[in-house]
Amino acid sequence: MAQLTAPALLAARVLLSFMFILSGIQKITGYAGTVGYMEAMGVPGVLLPLAILTEVVGGIAVLVGWQTRIAAFLLAGFSVVAGYLFHYAAIGGQDAMADMMQQIMFFKNLAIAGGFLALVGVGAGAWSLDARSGRELATA
């Protein structure tokens, strides 16, 4: 089973990071619409550049396995905060179907945060820049 650790951690990093990298790029290309959505949800649009930076830079860091524990910790926090701001407040409204979808989205954010926290705990693994630089055990 130990021989599966490195490829499994690489797969986890790829799967977790792609959605953030793509989401950050989408926010750049649809900047005005994203600001409008954020503000409609009560979140100041001035925070959008910080969200983009977190998603793109954090996502790339996790993808390549550079400063993985730090980047994963930040993205875990981002996932929890975004889930709360954009999905949790809608739970308990009038429309049962919309509430169910928001609840699912909220718990997906929490699950993603859990995946990132697992990377915080075990690190990037042997197939990463962290391992090449000596920040991670090459056996992980």
C-alpha positions as CSV (number, residue, x, y, z in Angstrom):
1,M,0.0,0.0,0.0
2,A,2.9,2.4,0.7
3,Q,3.7,2.5,-3.1
4,L,0.2,4.1,-3.6
5,T,0.9,7.0,-1.3
6,A,2.8,9.2,-3.8
7,P,0.4,8.8,-6.7
8,A,-2.6,9.1,-4.4
9,L,-1.4,12.4,-3.0
10,L,-0.6,13.7,-6.5
11,A,-4.1,12.7,-7.6
12,A,-5.6,14.4,-4.5
13,R,-3.6,17.6,-5.2
14,V,-4.6,17.7,-8.9
15,L,-8.3,17.0,-8.2
16,L,-8.5,19.6,-5.4
17,S,-6.5,22.3,-7.1
18,F,-8.1,22.3,-10.6
19,M,-11.4,23.6,-9.5
20,F,-9.8,26.5,-7.7
21,I,-7.5,27.4,-10.6
22,L,-10.3,27.3,-13.1
23,S,-12.7,29.2,-10.8
24,G,-10.1,31.9,-10.3
25,I,-9.5,32.3,-14.0
26,Q,-13.3,32.3,-14.6
27,K,-13.6,35.1,-12.0
28,I,-11.0,37.1,-14.0
29,T,-12.8,36.7,-17.3
30,G,-16.2,37.4,-15.8
31,Y,-15.0,40.0,-13.3
32,A,-18.0,42.4,-13.4
33,G,-20.5,39.6,-13.1
34,T,-18.6,38.1,-10.2
35,V,-18.5,41.4,-8.4
36,G,-22.3,41.8,-8.9
37,Y,-22.9,38.3,-7.6
38,M,-20.7,38.9,-4.5
39,E,-22.4,42.2,-3.8
40,A,-25.8,40.6,-4.2
41,M,-24.8,38.1,-1.5
42,G,-23.6,40.9,0.8
43,V,-19.9,40.4,0.2
44,P,-17.9,43.5,-0.8
45,G,-16.8,43.3,-4.4
46,V,-13.5,44.9,-3.4
47,L,-12.5,41.4,-2.0
48,L,-12.6,39.8,-5.5
49,P,-8.9,40.3,-6.2
50,L,-8.0,38.6,-2.9
51,A,-10.3,35.7,-3.8
52,I,-8.8,35.4,-7.3
53,L,-5.2,35.5,-5.8
54,T,-6.1,32.8,-3.2
55,E,-7.7,30.5,-5.8
56,V,-5.2,30.8,-8.6
57,V,-1.9,31.1,-6.6
58,G,-3.1,28.7,-3.9
59,G,-4.4,26.3,-6.4
60,I,-1.1,26.3,-8.4
61,A,0.9,25.9,-5.2
62,V,-1.1,22.8,-4.2
63,L,-1.0,21.4,-7.8
64,V,2.8,21.5,-8.0
65,G,3.3,20.7,-4.3
66,W,5.0,23.9,-3.3
67,Q,4.4,25.2,0.2
68,T,1.6,22.7,0.2
69,R,0.7,22.7,3.8
70,I,0.4,26.5,3.9
71,A,-1.5,26.7,0.6
72,A,-3.9,23.8,1.6
73,F,-4.6,25.4,5.0
74,L,-5.5,28.7,3.3
75,L,-7.7,27.0,0.7
76,A,-9.4,25.0,3.5
77,G,-10.2,28.3,5.2
78,F,-11.3,29.9,2.0
79,S,-13.7,26.9,1.3
80,V,-15.3,27.2,4.7
81,V,-15.7,30.9,4.5
82,A,-17.0,30.9,1.0
83,G,-19.4,28.0,1.9
84,Y,-20.8,30.0,4.8
85,L,-21.1,33.3,2.9
86,F,-22.6,32.0,-0.3
87,H,-24.5,28.8,0.7
88,Y,-25.2,28.6,4.4
89,A,-27.3,31.8,4.7
90,A,-29.7,30.5,2.1
91,I,-30.5,27.4,4.0
92,G,-33.9,27.6,5.7
93,G,-35.6,29.9,3.2
94,Q,-38.9,29.4,1.4
95,D,-38.0,27.3,-1.5
96,A,-37.3,23.7,-0.3
97,M,-35.5,22.6,-3.5
98,A,-33.2,25.7,-3.5
99,D,-32.5,25.1,0.1
100,M,-31.5,21.5,-0.6
101,M,-29.1,22.6,-3.3
102,Q,-27.6,25.3,-1.1
103,Q,-27.2,22.7,1.7
104,I,-25.4,20.3,-0.7
105,M,-23.2,23.1,-1.9
106,F,-22.4,24.1,1.7
107,F,-21.4,20.6,2.6
108,K,-19.4,20.2,-0.6
109,N,-17.4,23.2,0.5
110,L,-16.8,21.5,3.9
111,A,-15.8,18.3,2.2
112,I,-13.3,20.1,0.1
113,A,-11.9,21.8,3.2
114,G,-11.5,18.3,4.7
115,G,-9.5,17.2,1.7
116,F,-7.2,20.2,2.0
117,L,-6.8,19.6,5.8
118,A,-5.7,16.1,5.0
119,L,-3.0,17.6,2.8
120,V,-2.1,19.9,5.7
121,G,-1.6,16.8,7.9
122,V,0.3,14.6,5.5
123,G,1.9,17.1,3.1
124,A,2.3,17.0,-0.6
125,G,4.0,13.6,-0.9
126,A,7.1,12.4,-2.7
127,W,6.0,13.7,-6.2
128,S,6.1,17.4,-5.3
129,L,8.3,20.4,-5.3
130,D,8.2,20.3,-1.5
131,A,9.8,16.8,-1.6
132,R,12.4,17.9,-4.1
133,S,13.4,20.8,-1.9
134,G,13.6,18.7,1.3
135,R,10.5,20.1,2.9
136,E,8.6,16.8,2.7
137,L,9.7,13.2,3.4
138,A,10.5,11.6,0.1
139,T,8.8,8.4,1.3
140,A,5.3,10.1,1.7
